[in-house]
Amino acid sequence: MEEKSNPTLSFEAALSELETIVRQLEEGKIPLEDAVKAYEKGSYLRKLCEEKLNEARLRIEKITTSSESGEPQMEIFEEINGS
């Protein structure tokens, strides 16, 4: 099993790699030591995917101020690619 992935992996690449690892572990056809390494790498990839999803979520949320109460409110940015 190769070393942990590069943190610059795209979300899609990390997810694909994670899916492959899950499939291998579910099949149960890899030796125990390789399964443990695969599990460790999968844990790393899961965390990386969560971080990338959180970053994406933060990029599409914006904070606005309510004109009625003056209180800050979080608003989801609904436009995609300027449409």
Residue pairs with C-beta under 8 A, 6 or more apart in sequence:
1 34
1 37
1 38
1 41
2 41
4 40
4 41
4 44
5 14
5 17
5 41
5 44
5 45
5 48
7 48
9 17
9 48
10 52
11 49
11 52
11 53
11 56
14 45
14 48
14 49
14 52
15 45
15 49
17 41
17 45
18 42
18 45
18 46
18 49
21 38
21 39
21 41
21 42
21 45
22 42
24 30
24 35
24 38
25 35
25 38
25 39
25 42
28 35
30 38
60 76
60 77
61 74
61 75
61 76
61 77
62 74
62 75
62 77
63 72
63 73
63 74
63 75
64 72
64 73
64 74
64 75
65 71
65 72
65 73
66 72
66 73
